[in-house]
Amino acid sequence: MEYATFCQGTGSNIGDEDSPSLRKSRAMMSWLRHRFTIFALVVLLFCGLIFVTIYTEYINTVQIHSDLREAAEVYFAPFEYESYQTLAEICGLVLLTHAEFGGMDTDSEQLEAGLRALGNIGEVMTLVMTGGSINDSSVRALEGLSYVASISIVDADISDAALIAFRDTEISYSVSIIDCPINGTGLVNFRNPNNKISNLSLIGTAITDENLAILNLFDNLSSLNLARNALDGSGLGFVTKIKSLSMLCLSSTKIQDDNLQFLAKSPSIKFLNLSNTSITDKGLKHLHSLKTLRYLRLEYCADVHMLEFGNMPNLQVLTLDASGLADDAIVTWKNLDSLSVVTVLGCDISPKGLRHLVSMPNIEFILVDKKIAKAAHKKYPQNLAIKIRGVQMDKIDSDYIDGCSFNSFGQRIYDYSNSY
């Protein structure tokens, strides 16, 4: 009786389906279903975004080879993409990180189709074209490319006319043309005002001293590699006008002593590679006025004896492997107060000559032939002998000799710093 009275007083009726409490319960369930639906949609959307991100990164790492139809079968087989244009449209959704073309057995039609597709993509970080299958026609297929960070054309049968493909392309970092028969006139096509090319490698080309004048178009150039060209150095006056240039490689060229005088006018060169050339001590005297020079490479310069070498107070690293250096020259060195690393592998150096090098104020280590190092370690006090590192003289590959970067050079020095 009391329970019924309570229910009546509160307006509740347990048997009544339309009672306020049940309506409230239904409303709560409807609200929860609505919120759960929204939550499920949010979760699905989040998972979709994750899938799109992962898939985009997956496409972004695909290397487009010369046979793009094969690449489509390998990477996009589940989707059965049939045409180069479709593949270009897919890749156009992202900034492609790496595109590589070429090869010995590349079909020319497929190659050009692939390069045209790349032009439709618009933006690529690294573009590499290699091999005799790359010619003027295939390079010209790239004329639609709007942006690339780095371009490498290696061992390709192209002329300067092919480089017109890049006249409207923005290039933000480097251009490497290696073992290609260009003479340099086509480099004018890289004068896009938006370009910020800091590294330029023209290795094993047909560039002439006269055409070095074109390099003045590269206002941001900091590294220039002219290795393995038939240059005598008469055009170096154009090069030294590049105020931002800090690294220069002239290894394996025909540079002459008298033309090194042009380098004396450079305001900024810190790294100079003259390895495997026929320069002599006469030419090196022109370098004494290079106050900014820190690294000097003279490997395989048989006519460099380093007599009366000096007056370079800021020089820090000197490499003379397989040069004409001998004991009698070392004792004449002066004003090399910053010199910290010297390499003399394959030189006619005795423990007596090493004693003078070790005694220089800032020497950290000297790299010599292992036999000489062992003799020095037995003869010298520990505080001097510890600076001498002995290794076996191996034939150094041309990529190292013709290098124009601190990376490979510095890595070699670092690797040898822990040698016996």
Order of alpha helices (4+ residues) and beta strands (2+ residues): alpha-alpha-alpha-alpha-beta-alpha-beta-alpha-beta-beta-beta-beta-alpha-beta-beta-alpha-beta-beta-alpha-beta-alpha-beta-alpha-alpha-beta-alpha-alpha
